[in-house]
Structures are given as structure tokens and as C-alpha cells.
Amino acid sequence: MEKLTAKASIQIQKPINKVFEAIVDPNKMNHYFIKSSTGRLETDKTVEWTFPEFPDSFPVTGKTINADSYISFDWSGGLPNQFVEIVLSTFGENSTIVKITEHEMNNDAEGILIMMRQTEGWANFLACLKAYLEYDINLRTGAFDFMFHK
């Protein structure tokens, strides 16, 4: 049975090097995605990400990081064959296309729900990244309070 992947993409009106740095540098990521990290995302290095909405931290292991073009990491918590790939490509003079694929979910009812949640999450990540880089706005602030305070 074929596995499922979550996918999302967007065009950002910034040069590729600025987009790349905003994804691997925790001092930039904390303006739109994470609360903090124990370090920069690098090949074969595990860091701990904390998010504003969760009390726990999550291990993230850089797999392959190629400056200004490709980022992959595992944040599956030890699950097999589940990792994230981010491909960056230049578009026009000062724009970057960002394509994200998260691998892989089973092609069953549970896998479909996970794929849908992850696709929604990555679309949100990209919107937040774009808002931060283009307008210096943190869209994540207060965005998920309703999910955790009932």
C-alpha cells in the first residue's frame, strides 16, 4: 500500500539566503514558529525545540542541510520513515519558492488524519514564515490559545 505525505508550498518575496537562515537559525525561527531551540539546525545535530503552546520540548535531528537549497530533519520522536524535507529555489530576482514534504504516513484512516493535520501545520508554518520575512509580523502569537485552554 502506498504511503502518504503531507505537502505545502509558497512563494516568499525575499532572497533565498534570507529564507534559508530564517528556517535554520533559532534566533529567527522564534519570531514566527518556535519559542526556543538549543541550537541551530545542522546536519547530524539534534536540538530541542520548544513551542509557545506546549510545555514539553521536542527533539529535532538535522539530516541533510545544504545552504540556500535543501533542509531535511527528523522530528518523529523515533518513528521510522518520518522526516521533513524543505526545498528552496530562486524565483525571479528576489523571490524564493519553499516546498515542504513530510514523510510518511500510513494509507489508512489514522494516517489520513495525520497527513491532514501535518499539511495544515506546514501551510501555517509557511504563512507565518512569509509574514515574518516580508512584514515582520508574528502570526503565531495567540493563534492556538483556543486549542489548549478549554
N, C-alpha and C positions, 0 to 999 in steps of 0.2 A: 504494500500500500504506500502510495506517495506521501511524503512528509509535507507539512505546511510551513510557510514562512510568513513573517509579518514584514510589510514593506511600507516605506513612506519616502517622499522626496519633496524638495523645494528649491527655489532659486533665491539666493541672497545677494543683495546689491553691495557686496564687499569683495575685495581681492581674496584669492584662495588662501594666502598665508594668514590673514586675519581670521578667517573662518576656521582653519586648522587649529590655530592657537586657542581659539575660544572653546574648542572641543577637548583639547588635551591639558590645558592649563587650569588648575583648580581655582586660581585667583580670578579667572574669567567665568568659569562654569558656575561659581557661586552667585553670579549675577542673574542667572536665568534657569538653573537646573538643580544643582545640589546645594546643600548648606555648607558642607566642607568635605575635604579629602585629605588623606595622609600624604599625598604627593601627586606629582604629575603622571599622567597616563603614558607609560613607556613599554616597549617590547619586553616581555618576560618579567614584568614587575607587577606585584599585587599591591593595590592600595585599598583603603577603606573609604567608601562614600557614605555620607550621611545626608539625609533629605530633610527638608523643613517639617514634613508631615509625619515622619516616623522616628521613634526613639532609638531604633537599632541602626547599626552601620552594616554595610553590605560589601563583601569582598569583590573587587573588580580586578581581573588579571589581563594586562595588555598582552595581546598575542603578536600581532604584526603592526607596527606603526611606521609608516613611510611618510616623511614630511610632505605636507601640502598635497597629498593624494589619497592615502588609504589609512584607515584606523580599524583595527579589529580587537575585540576584547571579549572575555568570558565573564559573565556576571550571573551565571546559572546556579551558583551555590553548590557546584559539584555534579549537577545533572549532565548526562552525556549528550554530546552533539547539540549544544545550545549556546550560540555565541552571536555577537553583533558585528556586522561589517558596515563601515561608513566609507563611501567612495566620494571623493571630491573631484570636480572637474571645472575648469575655467569655461565661462560662457561670456562671450563678448569681451569688452575691455576690462571691466572691473566687477564682474559678477561671478558667482560660484554656484554650481549645481551640487546639492548634497543629496545622496541616495543612501538610505539605510535599509538593511535587511537583517532581521533577527531570525536565526535558525534554531532549531527546527522543532515543530510541534507535531504530535501525532494527528493523523487524519481521522479523528473521532469527535464525539460531542465535546469532551473536555478540551481537546486540542484546538477545536474551532473557537471556543470561548477564550482560551489563552491567546490565540492568534488575533482575535478581535481586540482584546484589551491591549496587547502589545502594539498593534497597529495604531490604535487610538493614542497610546502613550507616545509613540515615536512621532506622530503628527503633531502632538502638543509640544514635544521637545523641539521640533523644527520651527514651529511658530514662535516659541519662546526665544530660540537662538536668533531668529530673524529680527524680532522686536528688540532684543538686546543690542545686536550689532548695528542695526540700521537706525534705531531711535533711542537707544539707551533706556529701555523700559524693561522692567522685570514683570512679565505676565504671570509668573507662577505665584507671586505674593498673594496669599489669600484664596487662590484658585481652588484648593481642595479641602478647605476647612469643613465644608458640609459633609464630606465623606468620613471624617474622623471624630466629629463632635455631634452626637445624636441626642 
